[in-house]
């Protein structure tokens, strides 16, 4: 019996400036869902691997290399000007978090805006990727988004009429825009997206790979409220102040 026609999934990872490596790492889940990744795992039956899509990953930016926070660099496969990654050529755009105070060229912002406005294209923003999405004009009035827990006020101030739910949720979907909270919440985001997009990623493949990677089991809602989270952050800052003050006294005594 001939195998079913294989679904093709074209993913663009948009990195026009320095990127948080842990944010970027979430895209490996999509790679693990691919037929090419699963077939060499001989313990898996063909009935499952036949379901897996063909996934192609493009790393897209405005330069040939992009620095990361972990003192390494990522090689881009395409520039935003390349016709192979023009609107209509990709199914998913992943935007891992850059420095939230970065600025981006008109060309980069225009590329992302055109992708996000293209029918059939989903944009997945991880952590501070929300600011690149916003600067590209995709955070229109009435949109509901996540973003980092500690930057909810800044998001609302920068993008008028945008509602934030990142104090409560790890990820959120509003139409074709999916946004996550800080850093490793990107893992929760990509698993949730794959689970809710069976036209691209069949459920048995998604659930098996999520178990293999040991991700996707956290609730969409945080286990602690914003007040408790904020107090925890404040306590660590206070501890750091006492430790630093103690060292200064020790040096002067």
Secondary structure, 3 states (H helix, E strand, C coil): CCCCCCCEEEEEEECCCCECHHHHHCCHHHHHCCHHHHHCCCCCCHHHHCCCCEEEEEEEECCCEEEECCCCEEECCEECCCHHHCCCCCCEEEECCECCCCCCCHHHHHHHHHHHCCCCCEEEECCCHHHHHHHCCCCCCCCEECCCHHHHHHHHHHCCCCEECCCCECEEEECCEEEECCCCHHHHHHHHHHHCCCCCCCHHHHHHHHHHHCCCCCCCECCCCHHHHHHHHHHHHHHHHHHHHHHHHHHHC
